[in-house]
Amino acid sequence: MASPPVVAVILSAVREKAVVVAAITAALNEPVIDSVHVWGYNPVGHPAVTHTQVDTKYHQALRANSGGGPLEYLASGDKFAGTDSRARVLWRATLVLNMWQALREARNMFPTSTIVYLENDAILRPKCLRQALMANQSLACYNGGTAHKTYVGNGALCFILSPSANIAPHLLGYHLVQPADWIVSDYSNGRWPVTNCVTHGQPGRGHLSTRVL
């Protein structure tokens, strides 16, 4: 039985060009990836396919109501675990909605494909992805600097999503009350293995978070 096609989905906000070029180029150079699709900023161009990051009604509603949104965030089921500033809530919720929109479109376009989700500062390590795909299940391909063997919400840079995985509805449902990595962790329910197939940016070269750009 043939393996499902592998599609890279890169969520790409505008940031320093060098790290974005490195991330897209690494995906294009990975032989097990059949096609690379960039939602948003694509300084590389063809052969990566560019898709518009749509300003959906959810995005518009978030901006219109950001002054009255919840500041508490869920942690271990406790909505009073902590609070964020309104600016940070707006930033993190926008990231979740961007991820939701890209993955919803990608899953509709490629219903039988394995999706490798990458943020645009996640740079694939050479020759690592093939072994990760052999697990034939969804997993996190960035360990967030922890020693955990299953994904617990540390870092949302990269996920391998099997054809049965559809995290988009979960992202939309919780976009105001948790950051993206925690939402995906809840969806995975502690069952996704963790490997370390990407670096966070270019080794030895720092880059800024989109929160401060």
C-alpha positions in Angstrom: 0.0 0.0 0.0 1.4 3.4 -1.1 2.1 6.0 1.6 -0.1 9.1 1.5 1.5 12.2 -0.2 3.4 14.5 2.1 2.5 18.2 2.0 4.4 20.9 3.8 2.2 23.7 5.1 4.2 26.8 6.2 2.4 29.5 8.2 4.3 32.6 7.4 3.9 36.0 9.1 6.2 38.8 7.9 9.5 38.6 9.8 13.3 38.7 9.0 13.7 37.5 5.4 16.7 35.3 6.1 15.0 33.0 8.5 11.9 32.6 6.3 14.0 31.9 3.3 15.9 29.2 5.2 12.7 27.6 6.5 11.0 27.5 3.1 14.2 26.3 1.3 14.7 23.5 3.8 11.2 22.3 3.2 11.7 22.5 -0.6 15.0 20.5 -0.3 13.4 17.7 1.8 13.0 14.7 -0.6 10.1 13.1 1.3 7.9 16.3 0.9 5.9 16.2 -2.3 4.9 19.9 -2.3 5.4 23.0 -0.2 2.5 25.5 0.4 3.1 28.8 2.1 0.2 30.7 3.8 1.3 34.3 3.9 4.8 35.8 3.4 6.8 33.8 0.7 10.1 35.6 -0.2 11.2 32.4 -2.1 8.4 32.2 -4.5 8.1 29.2 -6.9 8.2 26.2 -6.6 6.7 26.9 -3.2 3.0 27.6 -3.7 1.7 30.8 -2.1 -1.7 31.1 -0.5 -3.3 34.3 0.9 -3.6 34.5 4.6 -7.3 35.5 4.7 -8.6 38.1 7.1 -11.6 36.0 8.2 -14.7 37.2 10.1 -13.2 35.6 13.2 -10.1 37.8 12.8 -12.3 40.8 12.4 -14.3 40.0 15.4 -11.2 39.4 17.5 -9.9 42.9 16.6 -13.3 44.6 17.1 -13.8 43.0 20.6 -10.2 42.8 21.8 -10.9 45.4 24.5 -13.4 43.1 26.2 -11.9 39.7 25.6 -10.9 37.3 28.5 -7.5 37.8 30.0 -7.5 34.5 31.9 -6.0 31.5 30.2 -6.6 27.8 30.7 -3.9 25.6 32.2 -4.7 22.1 33.4 -8.3 22.9 33.2 -8.0 26.0 35.5 -9.2 29.2 33.8 -7.7 31.2 36.6 -4.2 29.8 36.2 -2.9 33.1 35.0 -3.5 36.2 32.9 -2.0 37.9 29.9 -2.1 41.5 28.8 -4.7 42.5 26.2 -2.0 43.0 23.7 -0.6 39.5 24.2 -4.1 37.9 24.1 -4.7 39.6 20.8 -1.3 38.5 19.4 -1.6 34.8 20.5 -5.3 34.5 19.5 -4.4 35.9 16.0 -1.7 33.3 15.7 -4.2 30.6 16.5 -6.7 31.9 14.0 -4.0 32.1 11.3 -3.0 28.5 12.1 -6.7 27.4 12.0 -7.3 29.1 8.7 -4.2 27.6 7.0 -4.8 24.1 8.3 -8.5 24.2 7.5 -7.8 25.1 3.9 -4.9 22.7 3.6 -6.9 19.8 4.9 -9.8 20.6 2.5 -7.3 20.7 -0.4 -5.3 17.6 0.7 -7.8 15.3 2.6 -5.7 12.2 2.2 -2.2 13.7 2.6 0.1 13.8 5.5 0.6 17.4 6.4 3.9 18.7 7.8 3.0 21.9 9.6 5.8 24.4 10.0 6.1 27.9 11.3 8.3 30.1 9.2 11.2 30.0 11.7 11.2 26.2 11.8 14.0 24.8 9.8 14.0 21.1 9.0 17.0 19.1 9.9 18.4 17.1 6.9 17.5 13.4 6.8 15.3 13.5 9.9 11.8 13.7 8.5 11.8 10.4 6.7 12.3 8.5 9.9 9.6 10.5 11.7 7.1 9.8 9.0 7.8 6.0 9.4 5.9 6.2 12.7 2.8 6.5 10.5 1.0 8.7 13.1 0.7 12.3 14.1 3.5 13.6 16.2 5.4 16.8 17.2 8.6 17.3 15.4 10.0 19.9 17.8 10.6 19.2 21.4 10.6 22.7 22.7 13.8 22.1 24.6 12.3 19.5 27.0 13.0 15.9 27.6 9.4 14.8 27.3 8.8 11.8 25.0 5.2 12.9 24.2 4.0 16.3 23.3 3.0 18.4 26.3 2.6 21.8 24.7 6.2 23.1 24.6 6.6 24.8 21.2 4.3 24.7 18.2 6.9 25.0 15.5 6.3 21.8 13.7 3.8 19.0 13.6 3.3 15.9 11.4 -0.5 15.5 11.0 -1.8 12.2 9.7 -4.7 12.2 7.2 -7.1 11.5 10.1 -5.9 14.5 12.2 -8.0 17.6 11.9 -7.0 20.0 14.6 -8.5 23.1 12.9 -11.9 22.9 14.7 -10.1 22.6 18.1 -8.0 25.6 17.3 -11.0 27.7 16.5 -12.9 26.6 19.6 -10.2 27.6 22.0 -8.5 30.5 20.2 -9.4 33.0 23.0 -8.5 31.0 26.0 -5.2 29.1 25.2 -2.1 29.6 23.0 -1.8 27.4 20.0 0.8 24.9 21.4 -1.5 24.2 24.4 -4.5 23.7 22.2 -2.7 21.2 20.1 -1.4 19.4 23.2 -5.0 19.0 24.4 -6.0 17.7 21.0 -3.2 15.2 21.1 -4.2 14.0 24.6 -0.7 13.0 25.5 -0.4 10.4 22.7 1.8 12.1 20.1 5.5 11.2 20.3 8.1 14.0 20.1 11.1 14.0 17.8 13.4 16.9 17.0 13.4 17.4 13.3 13.6 21.2 13.2 15.7 23.9 14.7 14.1 27.1 16.0 15.6 29.5 13.5 19.1 29.3 12.1 21.6 27.9 14.6 23.8 30.7 16.0 21.6 33.5 14.5 18.9 35.0 16.6 15.6 36.3 15.3 12.7 38.3 16.7 9.3 37.0 17.7 6.4 38.3 15.7 5.0 39.7 18.9 7.6 42.4 18.9 7.9 43.0 15.2 
